[in-house]
Amino acid sequence: MEIESTAWFPLDQHAPVREGWYEVQLVNGDTAFAKFSEGEWTEKPMLVFTHWRGLVSDPARSDGTETIDAEVTAAEGVRAAWNAFFPGIGGEAHQKH
C-alpha cells in the first residue's frame, strides 16, 4: 500500500486541523510520528521536531470517522515501530503514559 502523504508544514507557522497521527521531521533530519489531539501534540518524540505532514493527502480518506479500535491499532503500531528504532535506555521500551 502506497502512502500519499501531504507536503511538509513548518510547525511554527501551521498546526494540524484534524486530530490524529502525523509524521514529524526532527531537527536532525530524521522522521518520527506524533499525535495531535485537542489542539496540542500529545504523544511526540523526545527530540524536537520542526515540521509535520499528514499521512494521507486525500481528505476524503481521512475524514475523522476512524473508530477507537482503529486509533488504538494505529497507536500500537506506531509505538512498536518507535520501540524497534529507538529502544529505551537499558532495554526499557517506551511505555504508555
N, CA, C and O atoms as a CHARMM CRD file, in Angstrom:
* protein
*
  388
    1    1 MET  N      0.84600  -1.18400   0.00000 PROA 1      0.00000
    2    1 MET  CA     0.00000   0.00000   0.00000 PROA 1      0.00000
    3    1 MET  C      0.88300   1.23600   0.00000 PROA 1      0.00000
    4    1 MET  O      1.74500   1.39100   0.86500 PROA 1      0.00000
    5    2 GLU  N      0.67100   2.10200  -0.95500 PROA 2      0.00000
    6    2 GLU  CA     1.45700   3.30900  -1.05900 PROA 2      0.00000
    7    2 GLU  C      0.82100   4.41900  -0.22900 PROA 2      0.00000
    8    2 GLU  O     -0.38700   4.64600  -0.29700 PROA 2      0.00000
    9    3 ILE  N      1.64400   5.10400   0.55100 PROA 3      0.00000
   10    3 ILE  CA     1.15400   6.20800   1.37800 PROA 3      0.00000
   11    3 ILE  C      1.31500   7.50200   0.59300 PROA 3      0.00000
   12    3 ILE  O      2.40800   7.82500   0.12800 PROA 3      0.00000
   13    4 GLU  N      0.22700   8.23400   0.44900 PROA 4      0.00000
   14    4 GLU  CA     0.26200   9.51900  -0.24100 PROA 4      0.00000
   15    4 GLU  C      0.16400  10.61300   0.80700 PROA 4      0.00000
   16    4 GLU  O     -0.92100  11.12400   1.08500 PROA 4      0.00000
   17    5 SER  N      1.29000  10.96500   1.38000 PROA 5      0.00000
   18    5 SER  CA     1.29500  11.95000   2.45400 PROA 5      0.00000
   19    5 SER  C      1.17200  13.36500   1.90200 PROA 5      0.00000
   20    5 SER  O      1.31500  13.60100   0.70300 PROA 5      0.00000
   21    6 THR  N      0.90500  14.28800   2.80300 PROA 6      0.00000
   22    6 THR  CA     0.80000  15.69500   2.42900 PROA 6      0.00000
   23    6 THR  C      2.20100  16.29900   2.33500 PROA 6      0.00000
   24    6 THR  O      3.20100  15.63200   2.59900 PROA 6      0.00000
   25    7 ALA  N      2.24900  17.55300   1.96000 PROA 7      0.00000
   26    7 ALA  CA     3.52000  18.28800   1.97900 PROA 7      0.00000
   27    7 ALA  C      3.91400  18.56100   3.43100 PROA 7      0.00000
   28    7 ALA  O      3.09100  18.43800   4.33800 PROA 7      0.00000
   29    8 TRP  N      5.17900  18.93200   3.64500 PROA 8      0.00000
   30    8 TRP  CA     5.64700  19.29100   4.99200 PROA 8      0.00000
   31    8 TRP  C      5.15800  20.68800   5.35700 PROA 8      0.00000
   32    8 TRP  O      5.18400  21.59200   4.52200 PROA 8      0.00000
   33    9 PHE  N      4.71500  20.86900   6.59200 PROA 9      0.00000
   34    9 PHE  CA     4.29000  22.16700   7.09400 PROA 9      0.00000
   35    9 PHE  C      5.20300  22.59100   8.24200 PROA 9      0.00000
   36    9 PHE  O      5.47600  21.78900   9.13600 PROA 9      0.00000
   37   10 PRO  N      5.67800  23.83000   8.23400 PROA 10     0.00000
   38   10 PRO  CA     6.50200  24.30600   9.35200 PROA 10     0.00000
   39   10 PRO  C      5.66900  24.35900  10.63900 PROA 10     0.00000
   40   10 PRO  O      4.58000  24.93300  10.65600 PROA 10     0.00000
   41   11 LEU  N      6.17800  23.77000  11.69300 PROA 11     0.00000
   42   11 LEU  CA     5.47500  23.70900  12.97000 PROA 11     0.00000
   43   11 LEU  C      5.19300  25.10300  13.53200 PROA 11     0.00000
   44   11 LEU  O      4.14600  25.32100  14.14100 PROA 11     0.00000
   45   12 ASP  N      6.11300  26.04200  13.33400 PROA 12     0.00000
   46   12 ASP  CA     5.93300  27.37900  13.90000 PROA 12     0.00000
   47   12 ASP  C      4.95200  28.24800  13.11100 PROA 12     0.00000
   48   12 ASP  O      4.63400  29.35900  13.53400 PROA 12     0.00000
   49   13 GLN  N      4.46800  27.74900  11.96400 PROA 13     0.00000
   50   13 GLN  CA     3.52900  28.52700  11.14900 PROA 13     0.00000
   51   13 GLN  C      2.14700  27.88800  11.02600 PROA 13     0.00000
   52   13 GLN  O      1.15400  28.58800  10.82900 PROA 13     0.00000
   53   14 HSD  N      2.08100  26.55900  11.14300 PROA 14     0.00000
   54   14 HSD  CA     0.81100  25.85000  10.92300 PROA 14     0.00000
   55   14 HSD  C      0.63600  24.73700  11.94300 PROA 14     0.00000
   56   14 HSD  O      1.59800  24.07800  12.33700 PROA 14     0.00000
   57   15 ALA  N     -0.60100  24.54100  12.36100 PROA 15     0.00000
   58   15 ALA  CA    -0.95500  23.40900  13.21600 PROA 15     0.00000
   59   15 ALA  C     -1.95600  22.54900  12.45000 PROA 15     0.00000
   60   15 ALA  O     -2.70100  23.06800  11.61800 PROA 15     0.00000
   61   16 PRO  N     -1.98600  21.25100  12.71400 PROA 16     0.00000
   62   16 PRO  CA    -2.97200  20.40300  12.03300 PROA 16     0.00000
   63   16 PRO  C     -4.39900  20.83300  12.36900 PROA 16     0.00000
   64   16 PRO  O     -4.65000  21.40600  13.42900 PROA 16     0.00000
   65   17 VAL  N     -5.32000  20.55500  11.46500 PROA 17     0.00000
   66   17 VAL  CA    -6.72700  20.86000  11.66100 PROA 17     0.00000
   67   17 VAL  C     -7.43900  19.67400  12.30100 PROA 17     0.00000
   68   17 VAL  O     -8.34100  19.85300  13.12000 PROA 17     0.00000
   69   18 ARG  N     -7.03700  18.47700  11.93000 PROA 18     0.00000
   70   18 ARG  CA    -7.66100  17.24900  12.44400 PROA 18     0.00000
   71   18 ARG  C     -6.79600  16.61100  13.51900 PROA 18     0.00000
   72   18 ARG  O     -5.57200  16.74700  13.51500 PROA 18     0.00000
   73   19 GLU  N     -7.44600  15.91600  14.43300 PROA 19     0.00000
   74   19 GLU  CA    -6.72900  15.12500  15.41900 PROA 19     0.00000
   75   19 GLU  C     -6.25200  13.84400  14.75800 PROA 19     0.00000
   76   19 GLU  O     -6.89100  13.34500  13.83200 PROA 19     0.00000
   77   20 GLY  N     -5.13600  13.31100  15.22500 PROA 20     0.00000
   78   20 GLY  CA    -4.63500  12.05100  14.70200 PROA 20     0.00000
   79   20 GLY  C     -3.12300  11.99600  14.70200 PROA 20     0.00000
   80   20 GLY  O     -2.45100  12.85500  15.27400 PROA 20     0.00000
   81   21 TRP  N     -2.59600  10.96200  14.04500 PROA 21     0.00000
   82   21 TRP  CA    -1.15000  10.74500  13.96600 PROA 21     0.00000
   83   21 TRP  C     -0.58000  11.45300  12.75500 PROA 21     0.00000
   84   21 TRP  O     -1.18900  11.47000  11.68500 PROA 21     0.00000
   85   22 TYR  N      0.59500  12.03900  12.93100 PROA 22     0.00000
   86   22 TYR  CA     1.29400  12.75000  11.86600 PROA 22     0.00000
   87   22 TYR  C      2.75200  12.33900  11.85200 PROA 22     0.00000
   88   22 TYR  O      3.32300  11.97800  12.88100 PROA 22     0.00000
   89   23 GLU  N      3.34400  12.39900  10.67700 PROA 23     0.00000
   90   23 GLU  CA     4.78600  12.20000  10.57700 PROA 23     0.00000
   91   23 GLU  C      5.43400  13.54500  10.87800 PROA 23     0.00000
   92   23 GLU  O      4.98100  14.57900  10.38700 PROA 23     0.00000
   93   24 VAL  N      6.48000  13.53600  11.67300 PROA 24     0.00000
   94   24 VAL  CA     7.16600  14.77900  12.02600 PROA 24     0.00000
   95   24 VAL  C      8.63300  14.67500  11.64300 PROA 24     0.00000
   96   24 VAL  O      9.21500  13.59100  11.63900 PROA 24     0.00000
   97   25 GLN  N      9.22100  15.82300  11.32000 PROA 25     0.00000
   98   25 GLN  CA    10.62800  15.88000  10.94000 PROA 25     0.00000
   99   25 GLN  C     11.42400  16.45000  12.10800 PROA 25     0.00000
  100   25 GLN  O     11.20000  17.58400  12.53300 PROA 25     0.00000
  101   26 LEU  N     12.34600  15.65800  12.61600 PROA 26     0.00000
  102   26 LEU  CA    13.16900  16.05700  13.75500 PROA 26     0.00000
  103   26 LEU  C     14.24900  17.03900  13.31200 PROA 26     0.00000
  104   26 LEU  O     14.56200  17.12800  12.12500 PROA 26     0.00000
  105   27 VAL  N     14.81500  17.77300  14.26400 PROA 27     0.00000
  106   27 VAL  CA    15.83700  18.76800  13.92100 PROA 27     0.00000
  107   27 VAL  C     17.05700  18.12900  13.26700 PROA 27     0.00000
  108   27 VAL  O     17.77200  18.79500  12.51900 PROA 27     0.00000
  109   28 ASN  N     17.30500  16.85500  13.53600 PROA 28     0.00000
  110   28 ASN  CA    18.45900  16.19300  12.92400 PROA 28     0.00000
  111   28 ASN  C     18.15100  15.64700  11.52600 PROA 28     0.00000
  112   28 ASN  O     19.01300  15.03000  10.90200 PROA 28     0.00000
  113   29 GLY  N     16.91700  15.87200  11.02700 PROA 29     0.00000
  114   29 GLY  CA    16.54200  15.44500   9.68800 PROA 29     0.00000
  115   29 GLY  C     15.81200  14.11400   9.63800 PROA 29     0.00000
  116   29 GLY  O     15.19600  13.78700   8.62400 PROA 29     0.00000
  117   30 ASP  N     15.87000  13.33400  10.72400 PROA 30     0.00000
  118   30 ASP  CA    15.13800  12.06900  10.78100 PROA 30     0.00000
  119   30 ASP  C     13.64400  12.34800  10.91300 PROA 30     0.00000
  120   30 ASP  O     13.23800  13.47800  11.18200 PROA 30     0.00000
  121   31 THR  N     12.83800  11.31800  10.72400 PROA 31     0.00000
  122   31 THR  CA    11.39400  11.46600  10.90100 PROA 31     0.00000
  123   31 THR  C     10.91100  10.52600  12.00100 PROA 31     0.00000
  124   31 THR  O     11.55300   9.52400  12.31700 PROA 31     0.00000
  125   32 ALA  N      9.76900  10.87600  12.56900 PROA 32     0.00000
  126   32 ALA  CA     9.13700  10.08300  13.61900 PROA 32     0.00000
  127   32 ALA  C      7.63700  10.32800  13.50000 PROA 32     0.00000
  128   32 ALA  O      7.17600  10.91900  12.52300 PROA 32     0.00000
  129   33 PHE  N      6.87600   9.87200  14.49400 PROA 33     0.00000
  130   33 PHE  CA     5.43700  10.08100  14.49500 PROA 33     0.00000
  131   33 PHE  C      5.02400  10.77900  15.78100 PROA 33     0.00000
  132   33 PHE  O      5.61400  10.56500  16.84000 PROA 33     0.00000
  133   34 ALA  N      4.00400  11.61500  15.67100 PROA 34     0.00000
  134   34 ALA  CA     3.46000  12.31500  16.83000 PROA 34     0.00000
  135   34 ALA  C      1.95000  12.38900  16.67400 PROA 34     0.00000
  136   34 ALA  O      1.42200  12.37500  15.56200 PROA 34     0.00000
  137   35 LYS  N      1.26800  12.46700  17.80500 PROA 35     0.00000
  138   35 LYS  CA    -0.19300  12.54300  17.78400 PROA 35     0.00000
  139   35 LYS  C     -0.62700  13.96100  18.16100 PROA 35     0.00000
  140   35 LYS  O     -0.13800  14.54200  19.13000 PROA 35     0.00000
  141   36 PHE  N     -1.56000  14.50100  17.36900 PROA 36     0.00000
  142   36 PHE  CA    -2.12600  15.82000  17.63000 PROA 36     0.00000
  143   36 PHE  C     -3.55000  15.61200  18.12000 PROA 36     0.00000
  144   36 PHE  O     -4.37000  15.00600  17.43100 PROA 36     0.00000
  145   37 SER  N     -3.84200  16.12200  19.32000 PROA 37     0.00000
  146   37 SER  CA    -5.15700  15.93100  19.91700 PROA 37     0.00000
  147   37 SER  C     -5.50800  17.11300  20.80000 PROA 37     0.00000
  148   37 SER  O     -4.67500  17.59400  21.56900 PROA 37     0.00000
  149   38 GLU  N     -6.74000  17.57900  20.68800 PROA 38     0.00000
  150   38 GLU  CA    -7.24100  18.69300  21.49800 PROA 38     0.00000
  151   38 GLU  C     -6.33900  19.93100  21.42200 PROA 38     0.00000
  152   38 GLU  O     -6.09200  20.60200  22.42500 PROA 38     0.00000
  153   39 GLY  N     -5.85100  20.21500  20.20000 PROA 39     0.00000
  154   39 GLY  CA    -5.08400  21.42500  19.96100 PROA 39     0.00000
  155   39 GLY  C     -3.63000  21.38900  20.36900 PROA 39     0.00000
  156   39 GLY  O     -2.97100  22.42800  20.39200 PROA 39     0.00000
  157   40 GLU  N     -3.10700  20.19800  20.69700 PROA 40     0.00000
  158   40 GLU  CA    -1.69300  20.11300  21.06600 PROA 40     0.00000
  159   40 GLU  C     -1.12800  18.75400  20.69000 PROA 40     0.00000
  160   40 GLU  O     -1.86700  17.80400  20.43200 PROA 40     0.00000
  161   41 TRP  N      0.19100  18.68200  20.66500 PROA 41     0.00000
  162   41 TRP  CA     0.88000  17.42500  20.38500 PROA 41     0.00000
  163   41 TRP  C      0.92100  16.63200  21.67800 PROA 41     0.00000
  164   41 TRP  O      1.63100  17.00100  22.61400 PROA 41     0.00000
  165   42 THR  N      0.15600  15.53400  21.73500 PROA 42     0.00000
  166   42 THR  CA     0.01000  14.79400  22.98700 PROA 42     0.00000
  167   42 THR  C      0.99400  13.63700  23.11500 PROA 42     0.00000
  168   42 THR  O      1.47400  13.36200  24.21400 PROA 42     0.00000
  169   43 GLU  N      1.29800  12.96800  22.03800 PROA 43     0.00000
  170   43 GLU  CA     2.30800  11.90900  22.05700 PROA 43     0.00000
  171   43 GLU  C      3.31400  12.29200  20.99800 PROA 43     0.00000
  172   43 GLU  O      2.98600  12.38900  19.81500 PROA 43     0.00000
  173   44 LYS  N      4.54800  12.50900  21.43200 PROA 44     0.00000
  174   44 LYS  CA     5.54800  13.00700  20.49500 PROA 44     0.00000
  175   44 LYS  C      6.91800  12.44600  20.84900 PROA 44     0.00000
  176   44 LYS  O      7.13800  11.97700  21.96600 PROA 44     0.00000
  177   45 PRO  N      7.83300  12.49800  19.89100 PROA 45     0.00000
  178   45 PRO  CA     9.18700  12.01000  20.16300 PROA 45     0.00000
  179   45 PRO  C      9.88600  12.90200  21.18600 PROA 45     0.00000
  180   45 PRO  O      9.51400  14.05900  21.38300 PROA 45     0.00000
  181   46 MET  N     10.88800  12.34700  21.82100 PROA 46     0.00000
  182   46 MET  CA    11.63300  13.11400  22.82000 PROA 46     0.00000
  183   46 MET  C     12.44400  14.22400  22.16800 PROA 46     0.00000
  184   46 MET  O     12.69300  15.25200  22.79800 PROA 46     0.00000
  185   47 LEU  N     12.85900  14.03900  20.92500 PROA 47     0.00000
  186   47 LEU  CA    13.63700  15.05100  20.21900 PROA 47     0.00000
  187   47 LEU  C     12.71200  16.12400  19.64800 PROA 47     0.00000
  188   47 LEU  O     11.54600  15.85400  19.36100 PROA 47     0.00000
  189   48 VAL  N     13.22100  17.31100  19.48900 PROA 48     0.00000
  190   48 VAL  CA    12.45200  18.43900  18.95200 PROA 48     0.00000
  191   48 VAL  C     12.17000  18.20600  17.47200 PROA 48     0.00000
  192   48 VAL  O     13.02400  17.71500  16.73400 PROA 48     0.00000
  193   49 PHE  N     10.96400  18.56400  17.05100 PROA 49     0.00000
  194   49 PHE  CA    10.65100  18.49100  15.62900 PROA 49     0.00000
  195   49 PHE  C     10.21600  19.85800  15.12700 PROA 49     0.00000
  196   49 PHE  O      9.68300  20.67600  15.87700 PROA 49     0.00000
  197   50 THR  N     10.45700  20.08900  13.83400 PROA 50     0.00000
  198   50 THR  CA    10.22500  21.40200  13.24400 PROA 50     0.00000
  199   50 THR  C      9.14300  21.42200  12.18400 PROA 50     0.00000
  200   50 THR  O      8.59700  22.48300  11.88300 PROA 50     0.00000
  201   51 HSD  N      8.82100  20.27100  11.61100 PROA 51     0.00000
  202   51 HSD  CA     7.83200  20.18000  10.54600 PROA 51     0.00000
  203   51 HSD  C      6.94700  18.96200  10.78400 PROA 51     0.00000
  204   51 HSD  O      7.32400  18.03000  11.49400 PROA 51     0.00000
  205   52 TRP  N      5.77000  18.98800  10.18000 PROA 52     0.00000
  206   52 TRP  CA     4.85500  17.85600  10.25900 PROA 52     0.00000
  207   52 TRP  C      4.15700  17.68900   8.91700 PROA 52     0.00000
  208   52 TRP  O      4.07300  18.62400   8.12000 PROA 52     0.00000
  209   53 ARG  N      3.65700  16.47800   8.68300 PROA 53     0.00000
  210   53 ARG  CA     2.83300  16.25000   7.49100 PROA 53     0.00000
  211   53 ARG  C      1.83400  15.14900   7.78100 PROA 53     0.00000
  212   53 ARG  O      2.08100  14.24700   8.58200 PROA 53     0.00000
  213   54 GLY  N      0.70100  15.24600   7.10900 PROA 54     0.00000
  214   54 GLY  CA    -0.33100  14.24200   7.25200 PROA 54     0.00000
  215   54 GLY  C      0.04800  12.97200   6.50300 PROA 54     0.00000
  216   54 GLY  O      0.81300  13.01500   5.53900 PROA 54     0.00000
  217   55 LEU  N     -0.48000  11.86400   6.94100 PROA 55     0.00000
  218   55 LEU  CA    -0.15700  10.59100   6.31400 PROA 55     0.00000
  219   55 LEU  C     -1.00600  10.31300   5.08600 PROA 55     0.00000
  220   55 LEU  O     -0.68400   9.42600   4.29600 PROA 55     0.00000
  221   56 VAL  N     -2.09300  11.06600   4.92000 PROA 56     0.00000
  222   56 VAL  CA    -2.97900  10.87100   3.76700 PROA 56     0.00000
  223   56 VAL  C     -3.24300  12.22600   3.13300 PROA 56     0.00000
  224   56 VAL  O     -3.73600  13.14000   3.79300 PROA 56     0.00000
  225   57 SER  N     -2.91500  12.35600   1.85100 PROA 57     0.00000
  226   57 SER  CA    -3.09900  13.64700   1.18800 PROA 57     0.00000
  227   57 SER  C     -4.53200  13.89100   0.74400 PROA 57     0.00000
  228   57 SER  O     -4.90600  15.03200   0.47100 PROA 57     0.00000
  229   58 ASP  N     -5.33700  12.84400   0.66800 PROA 58     0.00000
  230   58 ASP  CA    -6.72300  12.97000   0.24300 PROA 58     0.00000
  231   58 ASP  C     -7.62200  13.08700   1.47700 PROA 58     0.00000
  232   58 ASP  O     -7.80300  12.09300   2.18100 PROA 58     0.00000
  233   59 PRO  N     -8.18900  14.26100   1.76700 PROA 59     0.00000
  234   59 PRO  CA    -9.01900  14.43400   2.95900 PROA 59     0.00000
  235   59 PRO  C    -10.20400  13.47700   3.02300 PROA 59     0.00000
  236   59 PRO  O    -10.66900  13.15100   4.11500 PROA 59     0.00000
  237   60 ALA  N    -10.69400  13.02600   1.88500 PROA 60     0.00000
  238   60 ALA  CA   -11.82100  12.09100   1.88200 PROA 60     0.00000
  239   60 ALA  C    -11.42700  10.75000   2.49200 PROA 60     0.00000
  240   60 ALA  O    -12.27800  10.02900   3.01200 PROA 60     0.00000
  241   61 ARG  N    -10.15700  10.41800   2.43100 PROA 61     0.00000
  242   61 ARG  CA    -9.67700   9.16900   3.01200 PROA 61     0.00000
  243   61 ARG  C     -9.33700   9.31600   4.48100 PROA 61     0.00000
  244   61 ARG  O     -9.05700   8.32400   5.15400 PROA 61     0.00000
  245   62 SER  N     -9.35600  10.53600   4.98700 PROA 62     0.00000
  246   62 SER  CA    -9.04600  10.79600   6.39300 PROA 62     0.00000
  247   62 SER  C    -10.09400  11.75500   6.93900 PROA 62     0.00000
  248   62 SER  O     -9.79400  12.90300   7.26600 PROA 62     0.00000
  249   63 ASP  N    -11.32200  11.26800   7.03300 PROA 63     0.00000
  250   63 ASP  CA   -12.42900  12.15600   7.37800 PROA 63     0.00000
  251   63 ASP  C    -12.76000  12.18500   8.86200 PROA 63     0.00000
  252   63 ASP  O    -13.79700  12.72400   9.25000 PROA 63     0.00000
  253   64 GLY  N    -11.90500  11.61900   9.69300 PROA 64     0.00000
  254   64 GLY  CA   -12.14500  11.67800  11.12900 PROA 64     0.00000
  255   64 GLY  C    -13.15500  10.66800  11.63100 PROA 64     0.00000
  256   64 GLY  O    -13.57100  10.74700  12.78700 PROA 64     0.00000
  257   65 THR  N    -13.56200   9.72400  10.80400 PROA 65     0.00000
  258   65 THR  CA   -14.55700   8.74500  11.23200 PROA 65     0.00000
  259   65 THR  C    -13.92800   7.44500  11.72700 PROA 65     0.00000
  260   65 THR  O    -14.62200   6.44300  11.90000 PROA 65     0.00000
  261   66 GLU  N    -12.62200   7.46100  11.95500 PROA 66     0.00000
  262   66 GLU  CA   -11.96300   6.26600  12.44400 PROA 66     0.00000
  263   66 GLU  C    -12.54000   5.88400  13.80200 PROA 66     0.00000
  264   66 GLU  O    -12.90800   6.75000  14.59600 PROA 66     0.00000
  265   67 THR  N    -12.61500   4.60000  14.05700 PROA 67     0.00000
  266   67 THR  CA   -13.11100   4.12700  15.34100 PROA 67     0.00000
  267   67 THR  C    -11.98100   4.13000  16.35400 PROA 67     0.00000
  268   67 THR  O    -10.81100   4.25200  15.99100 PROA 67     0.00000
  269   68 ILE  N    -12.33600   3.99600  17.63100 PROA 68     0.00000
  270   68 ILE  CA   -11.32000   3.94000  18.67300 PROA 68     0.00000
  271   68 ILE  C    -10.43500   2.71500  18.46700 PROA 68     0.00000
  272   68 ILE  O     -9.24200   2.76200  18.76700 PROA 68     0.00000
  273   69 ASP  N    -11.00600   1.61000  17.95400 PROA 69     0.00000
  274   69 ASP  CA   -10.20700   0.41800  17.68700 PROA 69     0.00000
  275   69 ASP  C     -9.13200   0.70800  16.64200 PROA 69     0.00000
  276   69 ASP  O     -7.99100   0.26700  16.78400 PROA 69     0.00000
  277   70 ALA  N     -9.48800   1.43600  15.61000 PROA 70     0.00000
  278   70 ALA  CA    -8.51400   1.79000  14.58300 PROA 70     0.00000
  279   70 ALA  C     -7.43900   2.69300  15.16400 PROA 70     0.00000
  280   70 ALA  O     -6.25900   2.54200  14.84800 PROA 70     0.00000
  281   71 GLU  N     -7.84700   3.63700  16.01800 PROA 71     0.00000
  282   71 GLU  CA    -6.88100   4.54200  16.65400 PROA 71     0.00000
  283   71 GLU  C     -5.92000   3.76900  17.55300 PROA 71     0.00000
  284   71 GLU  O     -4.71700   4.03100  17.55300 PROA 71     0.00000
  285   72 VAL  N     -6.45000   2.81900  18.31900 PROA 72     0.00000
  286   72 VAL  CA    -5.60300   2.00700  19.20200 PROA 72     0.00000
  287   72 VAL  C     -4.63600   1.17500  18.37700 PROA 72     0.00000
  288   72 VAL  O     -3.45300   1.08500  18.70600 PROA 72     0.00000
  289   73 THR  N     -5.13400   0.56800  17.30800 PROA 73     0.00000
  290   73 THR  CA    -4.27300  -0.23300  16.43800 PROA 73     0.00000
  291   73 THR  C     -3.16700   0.62200  15.84800 PROA 73     0.00000
  292   73 THR  O     -2.01000   0.20500  15.81300 PROA 73     0.00000
  293   74 ALA  N     -3.51400   1.81700  15.38300 PROA 74     0.00000
  294   74 ALA  CA    -2.50300   2.72000  14.82600 PROA 74     0.00000
  295   74 ALA  C     -1.48800   3.12700  15.88500 PROA 74     0.00000
  296   74 ALA  O     -0.28500   3.14300  15.62300 PROA 74     0.00000
  297   75 ALA  N     -1.96700   3.45400  17.07500 PROA 75     0.00000
  298   75 ALA  CA    -1.06200   3.86900  18.15300 PROA 75     0.00000
  299   75 ALA  C     -0.12000   2.74000  18.54100 PROA 75     0.00000
  300   75 ALA  O      1.06800   2.96600  18.77200 PROA 75     0.00000
  301   76 GLU  N     -0.65000   1.52500  18.61300 PROA 76     0.00000
  302   76 GLU  CA     0.19900   0.38500  18.96100 PROA 76     0.00000
  303   76 GLU  C      1.23200   0.13000  17.87000 PROA 76     0.00000
  304   76 GLU  O      2.37500  -0.21800  18.16600 PROA 76     0.00000
  305   77 GLY  N      0.83900   0.29900  16.62200 PROA 77     0.00000
  306   77 GLY  CA     1.78300   0.12500  15.52100 PROA 77     0.00000
  307   77 GLY  C      2.87900   1.16600  15.54800 PROA 77     0.00000
  308   77 GLY  O      4.05100   0.85000  15.34100 PROA 77     0.00000
  309   78 VAL  N      2.50100   2.41500  15.80500 PROA 78     0.00000
  310   78 VAL  CA     3.48600   3.48600  15.89800 PROA 78     0.00000
  311   78 VAL  C      4.41800   3.23200  17.07200 PROA 78     0.00000
  312   78 VAL  O      5.63200   3.39200  16.94900 PROA 78     0.00000
  313   79 ARG  N      3.85400   2.83500  18.21300 PROA 79     0.00000
  314   79 ARG  CA     4.68100   2.56800  19.40100 PROA 79     0.00000
  315   79 ARG  C      5.64400   1.40900  19.13900 PROA 79     0.00000
  316   79 ARG  O      6.80400   1.46400  19.54800 PROA 79     0.00000
  317   80 ALA  N      5.17000   0.35700  18.45600 PROA 80     0.00000
  318   80 ALA  CA     6.03100  -0.78200  18.14800 PROA 80     0.00000
  319   80 ALA  C      7.18100  -0.36100  17.23200 PROA 80     0.00000
  320   80 ALA  O      8.32600  -0.76300  17.43600 PROA 80     0.00000
  321   81 ALA  N      6.86500   0.45200  16.22100 PROA 81     0.00000
  322   81 ALA  CA     7.91900   0.95100  15.33000 PROA 81     0.00000
  323   81 ALA  C      8.89000   1.83500  16.09100 PROA 81     0.00000
  324   81 ALA  O     10.10300   1.73600  15.90700 PROA 81     0.00000
  325   82 TRP  N      8.36000   2.69800  16.94400 PROA 82     0.00000
  326   82 TRP  CA     9.19100   3.58600  17.75500 PROA 82     0.00000
  327   82 TRP  C     10.14100   2.76300  18.62700 PROA 82     0.00000
  328   82 TRP  O     11.33400   3.05800  18.69500 PROA 82     0.00000
  329   83 ASN  N      9.61200   1.72500  19.29800 PROA 83     0.00000
  330   83 ASN  CA    10.43000   0.87500  20.16100 PROA 83     0.00000
  331   83 ASN  C     11.48300   0.12200  19.36600 PROA 83     0.00000
  332   83 ASN  O     12.59200  -0.09500  19.85400 PROA 83     0.00000
  333   84 ALA  N     11.14700  -0.28000  18.14100 PROA 84     0.00000
  334   84 ALA  CA    12.10100  -1.01600  17.31800 PROA 84     0.00000
  335   84 ALA  C     13.27500  -0.14100  16.90500 PROA 84     0.00000
  336   84 ALA  O     14.41800  -0.59800  16.88200 PROA 84     0.00000
  337   85 PHE  N     12.99600   1.11700  16.57800 PROA 85     0.00000
  338   85 PHE  CA    14.05000   2.00400  16.11600 PROA 85     0.00000
  339   85 PHE  C     14.71700   2.78800  17.23800 PROA 85     0.00000
  340   85 PHE  O     15.88000   3.17100  17.11000 PROA 85     0.00000
  341   86 PHE  N     14.00900   3.03300  18.32900 PROA 86     0.00000
  342   86 PHE  CA    14.54100   3.81300  19.43700 PROA 86     0.00000
  343   86 PHE  C     14.26400   3.09800  20.75600 PROA 86     0.00000
  344   86 PHE  O     13.43000   3.55500  21.53800 PROA 86     0.00000
  345   87 PRO  N     14.94800   1.98300  21.01700 PROA 87     0.00000
  346   87 PRO  CA    14.70000   1.28300  22.27900 PROA 87     0.00000
  347   87 PRO  C     15.11700   2.15400  23.45900 PROA 87     0.00000
  348   87 PRO  O     16.02600   2.97700  23.35100 PROA 87     0.00000
  349   88 GLY  N     14.44200   1.96200  24.57800 PROA 88     0.00000
  350   88 GLY  CA    14.74300   2.74200  25.77300 PROA 88     0.00000
  351   88 GLY  C     16.12000   2.41500  26.32100 PROA 88     0.00000
  352   88 GLY  O     16.71300   1.39600  25.96700 PROA 88     0.00000
  353   89 ILE  N     16.61800   3.26600  27.16900 PROA 89     0.00000
  354   89 ILE  CA    17.91800   3.06700  27.79900 PROA 89     0.00000
  355   89 ILE  C     17.85800   1.81600  28.66100 PROA 89     0.00000
  356   89 ILE  O     16.89100   1.60600  29.39300 PROA 89     0.00000
  357   90 GLY  N     18.88600   0.99200  28.57400 PROA 90     0.00000
  358   90 GLY  CA    18.92800  -0.22000  29.38600 PROA 90     0.00000
  359   90 GLY  C     17.90100  -1.25600  28.96800 PROA 90     0.00000
  360   90 GLY  O     17.52200  -2.10700  29.77300 PROA 90     0.00000
  361   91 GLY  N     17.44500  -1.20000  27.71900 PROA 91     0.00000
  362   91 GLY  CA    16.48100  -2.18000  27.24800 PROA 91     0.00000
  363   91 GLY  C     15.04400  -1.87600  27.62400 PROA 91     0.00000
  364   91 GLY  O     14.15100  -2.66500  27.31600 PROA 91     0.00000
  365   92 GLU  N     14.79900  -0.76700  28.27400 PROA 92     0.00000
  366   92 GLU  CA    13.43000  -0.41300  28.63600 PROA 92     0.00000
  367   92 GLU  C     12.71700   0.12100  27.40400 PROA 92     0.00000
  368   92 GLU  O     13.19700   1.05900  26.76700 PROA 92     0.00000
  369   93 ALA  N     11.59000  -0.45900  27.06700 PROA 93     0.00000
  370   93 ALA  CA    10.79600   0.02200  25.93300 PROA 93     0.00000
  371   93 ALA  C     10.01900   1.26200  26.35500 PROA 93     0.00000
  372   93 ALA  O      9.72800   1.45700  27.53500 PROA 93     0.00000
  373   94 HSD  N      9.69200   2.08700  25.38100 PROA 94     0.00000
  374   94 HSD  CA     8.86900   3.26600  25.66300 PROA 94     0.00000
  375   94 HSD  C      7.52100   2.80800  26.18200 PROA 94     0.00000
  376   94 HSD  O      6.92500   1.88500  25.62600 PROA 94     0.00000
  377   95 GLN  N      7.05000   3.41300  27.19700 PROA 95     0.00000
  378   95 GLN  CA     5.82500   2.97900  27.87300 PROA 95     0.00000
  379   95 GLN  C      4.67100   3.90700  27.53300 PROA 95     0.00000
  380   95 GLN  O      4.86800   5.06700  27.17400 PROA 95     0.00000
  381   96 LYS  N      3.44700   3.36400  27.65500 PROA 96     0.00000
  382   96 LYS  CA     2.24600   4.18600  27.50400 PROA 96     0.00000
  383   96 LYS  C      2.18000   5.13100  28.67800 PROA 96     0.00000
  384   96 LYS  O      2.57300   4.77500  29.78900 PROA 96     0.00000
  385   97 HSD  N      1.68900   6.32400  28.44600 PROA 97     0.00000
  386   97 HSD  CA     1.55700   7.31200  29.52600 PROA 97     0.00000
  387   97 HSD  C      0.12100   7.55800  29.82600 PROA 97     0.00000
  388   97 HSD  O     -0.19800   8.35900  30.70500 PROA 97     0.00000
